[in-house]
Every structure is written in structure tokens, then in C-alpha cells.
């Protein structure tokens, strides 16, 4: 479906519903009605679980939250090796 910018401004809610239903909406501009934009649905975002949540029996090591050593910090920031 092609619509002018004016039509898109006055019927935006309706056009968004049509796009969500799978219809392609092309917005045109000028006397020659050149296509300039498209309204299309976006894919819903999926929440990906963190690695720890993949295995409910996973246990962090005893010192996981301890501060890093100077050597570990250098490696972390790329100053080591």
C-alpha cells in the first residue's frame, strides 16, 4: 500500500495496525510520489537468559566476588601478556 506523507500523518495509527498485520506500507513524497520510507513491524525482542540461568544447579566459586589481583587486572585491561 502506498500513501503520501500527508495521508501517513493523518492515518498513522491505522497504518501501523496494517503494518503489524503484515501489510507493507510505503510512504511517498512529491508530485511524482517517489517512495521515501516504509512502515513495517519489528520483530519482538526476546530476552536471552544469562549463562548462569541456563543451568539451575550452577554454583559460583568461593572467591568469585573477591577483588582481582594486579596480574588479573592487567590481563583484563589488556596490559599483560
C-alpha angles and dihedrals in degrees: 000000000000122000134174122243089255092053091047091053093050097041103032097129092050092047092050090052090051091049091049088054090056103265117136112233117199119191115211133197138199133015092299089051095230113191109250107162144011132217112212135154119260122227112258113254116249120214110231116207119236116254092257091060093056091071112040090192094057114124122196117232119263095253098039094117095042117114116267120255120247090257092051091049091052090051091045093053093041097249095116137069 
